[in-house]
């Protein structure tokens, strides 16, 4: 029986950063992963594959150049599933190789197999070869991520009715596609395949979608995706899904029937904790298999067992998972570290991209904060003209009382990169004056910050300090 200072279950972003941090602290650490390769959901079925697929689609379809060369423009005329998979597999192989190198360099031990708790300090790992190993540890980190939600009412068959994991292994590109669930995953895949000129119907039983995003941005986004060909159906529950062999048919509660060659079910995910036997360790999970933690230390209800990443729920981002894993490892190994920044960026890699940081306009209203709004359109920037951008928008909220930035929302090309300027200003408690005073590279899309800043600045009251300076200059 081997004993470790820290045992990490799951090698996704949270497990990866925790293990490397423990290795740098010269502790004995083991990473266990149930798959045959390291990387977790993020590398094999989640973040990296979906974003690689998006980039491949936009490149091969010539999407970014169509405003110049016409809607019929293509880099490759006949795009097949194999074209998408080629780049995908190369990227995944590289990611796994980098991860293995990082673990080796930091003396992190690894074990591939299915782990389950025997008690709060002991786990058993069963390998595919049929061997079992019993291990003990002082501290544990659960970073097993999530798995797809597969209700019994959906006739999954792995080819024409699939979940988001199976979707990455599609044998062909369908002519038509139904996506059920307008969450982040559903929206990303629906808009990606619309860019391939696949006829996409996106169904969401609720009357709204992506409710955590500013409503103005969602309105802009909805207009763009509908203009791009996505048939968005909101507010109708699904009565039935029928696999008819040659097609899939969905019946909605409003009486509508929708047919397509393929259906992607992307309505929710579950915490991957069922096979861990969490009860044996005294751990409590919710109805979706997620673990509740102290959001400062990432300790579960069993103090020496930590959890981080998607398995603890919102925000379920690879970026925040990396931070959570490192902080959890430092706390577990009694090493001081800096806390997380209060504001982090949220990115949705749809077509077009959406990214936000800070408050939405609705949140500012709920809190009763007096505010001003500044807006810039990408077509107002020279870089936007050069890139042929007809759409894209940046929106900023500023406090009328303190002039500080409250939140920034962006929809359009490069949104997930541009948002980091907003994140820095938010965390440094910057004001609207920063965007007015500072110079941005020209021509860039970042210029939109200057335009939006001036848009708000020109409608905001002039501070008394400014008036004093102006009055003193007049007297002189």
C-alpha positions as CSV (number, residue, x, y, z in Angstrom):
1,X,0.0,0.0,0.0
2,X,1.4,3.4,-1.1
3,X,0.9,6.6,0.8
4,X,0.8,10.1,-0.7
5,X,0.7,13.7,0.6
6,X,-1.9,14.5,-2.0
7,X,-4.0,12.2,-4.3
8,X,-5.7,13.9,-7.2
9,X,-8.6,12.1,-8.9
10,X,-9.0,13.5,-12.4
11,X,-6.4,15.1,-14.7
12,X,-8.4,18.0,-16.2
13,X,-7.5,21.7,-15.6
14,X,-8.2,21.6,-11.8
15,X,-6.4,18.3,-11.2
16,X,-3.5,19.3,-13.5
17,X,-2.8,22.6,-11.8
18,X,-3.2,21.1,-8.3
19,X,-0.8,18.2,-9.0
20,X,1.9,20.5,-10.6
21,X,1.6,22.9,-7.7
22,X,2.1,20.0,-5.2
23,X,5.0,18.8,-7.2
24,X,6.7,22.2,-7.1
25,X,6.2,22.1,-3.3
26,X,8.2,18.8,-3.4
27,X,5.3,16.8,-2.0
28,X,4.5,13.2,-3.0
29,X,1.5,13.5,-5.3
30,X,-0.4,11.0,-7.4
31,X,-2.9,11.8,-10.3
32,X,-5.5,9.1,-11.1
33,X,-7.5,9.2,-14.3
34,X,-10.1,6.7,-15.5
35,X,-9.4,7.3,-19.2
36,X,-6.6,5.6,-21.1
37,X,-4.9,9.0,-21.6
38,X,-4.4,11.9,-19.3
39,X,-6.1,15.3,-19.8
40,X,-9.6,14.7,-18.6
41,X,-12.9,16.0,-20.2
42,X,-11.2,19.3,-21.0
43,X,-8.7,17.7,-23.4
44,X,-10.7,14.8,-24.8
45,X,-14.3,15.8,-25.1
46,X,-14.7,19.4,-23.8
47,X,-12.8,22.6,-24.1
48,X,-9.9,21.8,-26.4
49,X,-11.8,19.6,-28.9
50,X,-14.8,22.0,-29.3
51,X,-12.5,25.1,-29.7
52,X,-10.3,23.2,-32.1
53,X,-13.3,22.2,-34.1
54,X,-14.5,25.8,-34.2
55,X,-11.2,27.1,-35.5
56,X,-11.1,24.3,-38.2
57,X,-14.7,25.1,-39.3
58,X,-14.0,28.9,-39.6
59,X,-10.7,28.3,-41.5
60,X,-12.0,25.6,-44.0
61,X,-15.3,27.3,-44.6
62,X,-13.7,30.7,-45.3
63,X,-16.2,32.2,-42.9
64,X,-14.1,35.2,-41.9
65,X,-13.6,36.3,-45.5
66,X,-17.2,36.0,-46.8
67,X,-17.9,39.7,-46.3
68,X,-15.3,40.5,-48.9
69,X,-15.6,37.5,-51.3
70,X,-19.3,36.6,-51.0
71,X,-21.4,34.1,-49.0
72,X,-20.4,31.3,-51.5
73,X,-16.7,31.7,-50.7
74,X,-15.0,28.5,-49.4
75,X,-11.4,27.6,-48.7
76,X,-12.3,24.0,-49.3
77,X,-15.3,23.2,-51.4
78,X,-16.3,19.8,-50.0
79,X,-15.6,19.7,-46.2
80,X,-15.9,16.2,-44.7
81,X,-15.9,14.9,-41.1
82,X,-12.3,13.6,-41.6
83,X,-11.1,17.2,-42.4
84,X,-12.4,18.3,-39.0
85,X,-11.0,15.3,-37.2
86,X,-7.5,15.6,-38.6
87,X,-6.7,18.9,-36.9
88,X,-8.6,17.8,-33.8
89,X,-6.5,14.7,-33.2
90,X,-3.2,16.5,-33.8
91,X,-4.1,19.1,-31.2
92,X,-5.2,16.5,-28.7
93,X,-2.0,14.5,-29.1
94,X,0.0,17.7,-28.5
95,X,-2.0,18.6,-25.4
96,X,-1.5,15.2,-23.9
97,X,2.2,15.2,-24.7
98,X,2.6,18.7,-23.0
99,X,0.7,17.5,-19.9
100,X,2.8,14.3,-19.6
101,X,6.0,16.3,-19.8
102,X,4.8,18.8,-17.1
103,X,4.0,15.9,-14.8
104,X,7.4,14.2,-15.4
105,X,9.2,17.5,-14.9
106,X,7.5,18.1,-11.6
107,X,7.8,14.5,-10.3
108,X,4.1,13.9,-10.4
109,X,3.2,10.2,-10.4
110,X,0.2,9.0,-12.5
111,X,-2.1,6.0,-12.5
112,X,-4.7,5.1,-15.1
113,X,-7.8,3.4,-13.7
114,X,-11.2,3.8,-11.9
115,X,-10.9,5.1,-8.4
116,X,-13.4,4.7,-5.6
117,X,-13.2,5.5,-1.9
118,X,-13.1,2.8,0.7
119,X,-13.1,5.3,3.5
120,X,-12.1,8.9,4.0
121,X,-8.4,8.2,3.7
122,X,-8.3,5.2,1.5
123,X,-9.1,4.6,-2.2
124,X,-9.0,1.6,-4.5
125,X,-8.0,1.9,-8.1
126,X,-9.1,-0.7,-10.7
127,X,-7.1,-0.7,-13.9
128,X,-8.3,-1.9,-17.3
129,X,-5.9,-4.9,-17.0
130,X,-8.1,-6.1,-14.1
131,X,-5.6,-5.2,-11.3
132,X,-6.6,-3.3,-8.2
133,X,-4.4,-1.1,-6.1
134,X,-5.2,0.3,-2.6
135,X,-3.7,3.7,-1.8
136,X,-3.9,6.1,1.2
137,X,-3.4,9.8,1.3
138,X,-3.2,12.7,3.8
139,X,-5.3,15.0,1.5
140,X,-7.4,14.3,-1.6
141,X,-8.6,16.5,-4.5
142,X,-11.6,15.4,-6.5
143,X,-11.5,17.0,-10.0
144,X,-13.4,14.4,-12.0
145,X,-15.4,17.0,-14.0
146,X,-18.8,16.2,-15.5
147,X,-20.4,13.7,-17.9
148,X,-23.3,14.2,-20.3
149,X,-26.9,14.0,-19.1
150,X,-28.7,11.2,-21.0
151,X,-32.4,11.0,-20.1
152,X,-34.2,7.8,-20.9
153,X,-36.7,9.7,-23.2
154,X,-34.0,10.4,-25.7
155,X,-33.2,7.4,-28.1
156,X,-29.4,7.7,-28.2
157,X,-27.9,5.5,-30.9
158,X,-24.4,7.0,-31.3
159,X,-24.8,7.9,-34.9
160,X,-28.0,10.0,-35.6
161,X,-29.0,10.8,-32.0
162,X,-25.9,11.7,-30.0
163,X,-24.7,13.6,-26.9
164,X,-21.9,16.2,-27.0
165,X,-19.2,13.6,-26.4
166,X,-20.3,11.3,-29.2
167,X,-20.7,14.3,-31.5
168,X,-16.9,14.8,-31.8
169,X,-16.6,11.4,-33.4
170,X,-19.3,12.0,-36.1
171,X,-18.7,9.9,-39.2
172,X,-20.1,12.5,-41.6
173,X,-21.3,16.1,-41.6
174,X,-25.1,16.1,-41.8
175,X,-27.1,18.3,-44.1
176,X,-29.5,19.2,-41.2
177,X,-29.0,19.2,-37.5
178,X,-31.3,19.6,-34.4
179,X,-29.6,20.8,-31.2
180,X,-31.6,20.5,-28.0
181,X,-30.4,22.8,-25.3
182,X,-29.4,26.4,-25.8
183,X,-26.8,26.3,-23.0
184,X,-23.1,27.1,-23.7
185,X,-22.4,23.7,-25.4
186,X,-25.5,23.7,-27.5
187,X,-25.1,27.2,-28.7
188,X,-21.4,26.6,-29.6
189,X,-22.1,23.5,-31.7
190,X,-25.2,25.0,-33.3
191,X,-23.4,28.1,-34.5
192,X,-20.3,26.2,-35.6
193,X,-22.3,23.9,-37.9
194,X,-24.4,26.7,-39.2
195,X,-21.0,28.2,-40.4
196,X,-20.6,25.0,-42.4
197,X,-24.0,25.8,-44.1
198,X,-25.7,23.0,-42.2
199,X,-29.4,23.7,-41.6
200,X,-29.5,24.0,-37.8
201,X,-32.5,24.2,-35.5
202,X,-31.7,25.1,-31.9
203,X,-34.4,24.2,-29.5
204,X,-34.7,25.5,-25.9
205,X,-37.8,24.7,-23.9
206,X,-37.4,27.9,-21.8
207,X,-38.4,31.3,-23.1
208,X,-34.8,32.6,-22.8
209,X,-31.3,31.3,-23.0
210,X,-27.9,32.1,-21.6
211,X,-29.6,34.1,-18.8
212,X,-26.3,35.1,-17.1
213,X,-25.4,37.2,-20.1
214,X,-26.5,40.9,-20.5
215,X,-29.8,41.0,-22.4
216,X,-28.6,43.6,-24.9
217,X,-25.8,41.3,-25.9
218,X,-28.2,38.3,-26.2
219,X,-30.5,40.4,-28.4
220,X,-27.5,41.3,-30.7
221,X,-26.3,37.7,-30.7
222,X,-29.8,36.3,-31.5
223,X,-30.1,38.6,-34.4
224,X,-26.7,37.5,-35.7
225,X,-27.2,33.8,-35.5
226,X,-30.6,34.0,-37.0
227,X,-29.1,36.0,-39.9
228,X,-26.4,33.3,-40.2
229,X,-29.1,30.6,-40.6
230,X,-29.8,29.2,-37.2
231,X,-33.5,28.5,-36.6
232,X,-33.9,29.4,-32.9
233,X,-37.0,27.9,-31.2
234,X,-37.6,29.1,-27.7
235,X,-40.4,28.4,-25.2
236,X,-41.7,25.0,-26.4
237,X,-41.3,21.8,-24.4
238,X,-40.3,18.6,-26.2
239,X,-43.1,16.1,-26.4
240,X,-41.1,13.3,-28.1
241,X,-38.0,12.4,-30.0
242,X,-38.4,9.7,-32.7
243,X,-35.5,7.9,-34.4
244,X,-37.1,7.1,-37.8
245,X,-33.9,5.6,-39.3
246,X,-33.4,8.0,-42.3
247,X,-34.3,11.0,-40.1
248,X,-34.9,12.1,-36.6
249,X,-38.2,13.8,-35.7
250,X,-38.9,16.0,-32.7
251,X,-42.4,16.9,-31.7
252,X,-42.9,20.1,-29.7
253,X,-45.6,21.0,-27.2
254,X,-46.9,23.7,-29.5
255,X,-47.7,21.1,-32.2
256,X,-44.6,21.7,-34.4
257,X,-42.7,18.8,-35.9
258,X,-39.0,19.2,-36.8
259,X,-37.0,16.7,-38.9
260,X,-33.3,16.5,-39.4
261,X,-30.6,14.0,-40.4
262,X,-29.0,14.2,-36.9
263,X,-29.9,15.3,-33.4
264,X,-27.5,16.6,-30.8
265,X,-28.8,16.5,-27.2
266,X,-26.9,19.0,-25.1
267,X,-29.2,19.9,-22.3
268,X,-27.2,19.7,-19.1
269,X,-24.3,17.7,-17.6
270,X,-23.9,15.7,-14.4
271,X,-21.0,15.6,-11.9
272,X,-18.9,12.5,-12.6
273,X,-19.0,11.2,-9.0
274,X,-21.3,8.2,-9.1
275,X,-18.5,5.6,-9.4
276,X,-16.3,7.3,-6.7
277,X,-18.5,5.9,-3.9
278,X,-18.5,9.3,-2.2
279,X,-20.7,8.0,0.6
280,X,-17.9,5.8,1.8
281,X,-15.8,8.9,2.5
282,X,-18.7,10.8,4.1
283,X,-19.1,13.2,1.1
284,X,-22.4,14.7,0.1
285,X,-23.5,15.4,-3.5
286,X,-26.5,17.2,-4.9
287,X,-29.1,15.8,-7.4
288,X,-26.7,16.3,-10.3
289,X,-23.7,14.6,-8.6
290,X,-21.9,17.8,-7.8
291,X,-20.0,18.5,-4.6
292,X,-20.5,21.6,-2.4
293,X,-17.3,23.3,-1.3
294,X,-16.0,26.3,0.7
295,X,-15.4,28.7,-2.2
296,X,-12.3,30.1,-0.6
297,X,-10.5,26.9,0.3
298,X,-12.4,24.4,-1.9
299,X,-12.8,22.0,1.0
300,X,-15.8,19.7,1.0
301,X,-17.8,18.7,4.1
302,X,-14.9,16.4,4.8
303,X,-12.1,18.9,5.6
304,X,-9.1,16.9,4.1
305,X,-11.0,16.2,0.9
306,X,-11.1,19.0,-1.6
307,X,-13.0,19.4,-4.9
308,X,-12.4,21.8,-7.8
309,X,-13.4,22.3,-11.4
310,X,-16.7,21.5,-13.1
311,X,-17.6,18.9,-10.4
312,X,-18.4,21.8,-8.0
313,X,-20.7,23.6,-10.6
314,X,-20.7,27.2,-11.7
315,X,-18.8,28.7,-13.4
316,X,-17.6,25.4,-14.9
317,X,-14.8,27.0,-16.9
318,X,-11.3,25.6,-17.7
319,X,-9.8,28.9,-16.7
320,X,-11.4,29.1,-13.3
321,X,-10.7,25.4,-12.7
322,X,-7.0,26.0,-13.2
323,X,-7.1,28.6,-10.5
324,X,-9.3,26.5,-8.2
325,X,-7.0,23.5,-8.4
326,X,-3.9,25.5,-7.5
327,X,-5.6,27.3,-4.6
328,X,-7.0,24.0,-3.2
329,X,-3.5,22.4,-3.4
330,X,-1.9,25.3,-1.6
331,X,-4.4,25.2,1.2
332,X,-4.3,21.4,1.5
333,X,-0.5,21.5,1.8
334,X,-0.6,24.5,4.2
335,X,1.2,26.9,1.8
336,X,0.1,30.5,1.6
337,X,-1.0,31.8,-1.8
338,X,-2.8,34.8,-3.3
339,X,-6.6,34.5,-3.4
340,X,-8.6,34.5,-6.7
341,X,-9.3,37.8,-8.3
342,X,-12.9,38.9,-7.8
343,X,-13.6,39.4,-11.5
344,X,-12.9,36.7,-14.1
345,X,-13.8,36.6,-17.8
346,X,-16.5,34.3,-19.1
347,X,-16.1,33.2,-22.7
348,X,-18.5,31.4,-25.1
349,X,-16.8,30.2,-28.3
350,X,-19.9,30.4,-30.5
351,X,-20.0,32.1,-33.9
352,X,-19.8,34.9,-33.1
353,X,-18.0,34.8,-29.8
354,X,-19.4,36.2,-26.6
355,X,-17.3,37.2,-23.6
356,X,-18.2,39.1,-20.4
357,X,-16.6,40.3,-17.2
358,X,-18.3,42.0,-14.3
359,X,-21.9,43.0,-14.0
360,X,-24.6,42.9,-16.6
361,X,-27.0,45.8,-17.0
362,X,-29.7,43.7,-15.3
363,X,-27.5,43.0,-12.3
364,X,-26.7,46.7,-11.9
365,X,-30.4,47.5,-12.0
366,X,-31.2,44.8,-9.4
367,X,-28.5,46.3,-7.1
368,X,-29.9,49.8,-7.5
369,X,-26.6,51.2,-8.8
370,X,-26.8,54.4,-10.9
371,X,-24.9,53.8,-14.1
372,X,-24.1,55.0,-17.6
373,X,-23.5,52.8,-20.7
374,X,-21.0,53.2,-23.4
375,X,-21.3,51.2,-26.7
376,X,-19.0,50.7,-29.7
377,X,-19.7,48.8,-32.9
378,X,-16.8,46.9,-34.5
379,X,-17.7,48.5,-37.8
380,X,-16.8,51.8,-36.3
381,X,-13.2,50.8,-36.0
382,X,-10.6,50.8,-38.8
383,X,-9.5,47.3,-37.9
384,X,-13.1,46.2,-38.3
385,X,-13.2,47.6,-41.8
386,X,-9.9,45.9,-42.7
387,X,-11.2,42.5,-41.4
388,X,-14.5,43.0,-43.1
389,X,-16.6,42.9,-39.9
390,X,-20.1,44.0,-40.4
391,X,-21.2,43.0,-36.9
392,X,-19.8,43.0,-33.4
393,X,-20.4,45.1,-30.4
394,X,-18.7,46.1,-27.1
395,X,-20.7,47.4,-24.2
396,X,-19.4,48.9,-21.0
397,X,-21.2,49.9,-17.7
398,X,-19.8,52.7,-15.5
399,X,-20.9,53.8,-12.0
400,X,-22.2,57.4,-12.0
401,X,-21.1,57.7,-8.4
402,X,-17.5,56.4,-8.6
403,X,-16.9,56.4,-12.4
404,X,-15.6,52.9,-12.0
405,X,-16.1,50.2,-14.6
406,X,-18.9,47.8,-13.5
407,X,-18.9,45.4,-16.3
408,X,-18.0,44.8,-19.9
409,X,-19.8,42.6,-22.5
410,X,-18.6,41.8,-26.0
411,X,-20.1,39.9,-28.9
412,X,-18.1,39.5,-32.1
413,X,-14.8,38.4,-33.5
414,X,-12.0,38.1,-30.9
415,X,-14.4,38.8,-27.9
416,X,-12.6,36.2,-25.7
417,X,-9.3,37.9,-26.3
418,X,-10.5,41.5,-26.0
419,X,-12.2,40.9,-22.6
420,X,-8.9,40.7,-20.8
421,X,-8.4,44.5,-21.0
422,X,-11.7,44.9,-19.2
423,X,-10.7,42.3,-16.6
424,X,-7.5,44.1,-15.8
425,X,-9.3,47.5,-15.4
426,X,-12.0,45.9,-13.3
427,X,-9.7,44.2,-10.9
428,X,-7.5,47.4,-10.6
429,X,-10.7,49.4,-9.9
430,X,-10.2,51.6,-12.9
431,X,-12.6,54.2,-14.1
432,X,-14.0,55.5,-17.4
433,X,-11.2,58.0,-17.4
434,X,-8.7,55.2,-18.2
435,X,-10.3,54.5,-21.6
436,X,-10.4,58.2,-22.4
437,X,-6.9,59.1,-21.4
438,X,-5.1,56.1,-22.8
439,X,-4.0,55.4,-26.3
440,X,-4.7,52.1,-28.0
441,X,-2.9,50.6,-31.0
442,X,-4.3,51.7,-34.3
443,X,-5.8,50.0,-36.1
444,X,-7.0,47.3,-33.6
445,X,-10.4,46.0,-32.4
446,X,-9.2,47.2,-28.9
447,X,-10.0,50.7,-30.2
448,X,-13.6,49.8,-29.4
449,X,-12.8,50.4,-25.7
450,X,-11.8,54.0,-26.5
451,X,-15.0,54.5,-28.6
452,X,-17.3,53.0,-25.9
453,X,-15.4,54.9,-23.1
454,X,-15.9,58.2,-24.9
455,X,-19.5,57.3,-25.6
456,X,-20.2,57.1,-21.9
457,X,-17.8,59.8,-20.8
458,X,-19.6,62.4,-22.9
459,X,-22.9,61.8,-21.1
460,X,-21.5,61.5,-17.6
461,X,-21.3,64.5,-15.1
462,X,-18.0,66.3,-15.0
463,X,-16.3,65.6,-11.6
464,X,-15.8,68.6,-9.2
465,X,-12.0,67.9,-9.3
466,X,-12.0,68.5,-13.1
467,X,-14.0,71.7,-12.7
468,X,-11.5,73.1,-10.2
469,X,-8.6,72.4,-12.6
470,X,-10.4,74.0,-15.5
471,X,-11.5,77.1,-13.4
472,X,-7.9,77.6,-12.2
473,X,-6.6,77.6,-15.8
474,X,-9.1,80.2,-16.8
475,X,-8.0,82.6,-13.9
476,X,-4.4,82.3,-15.0
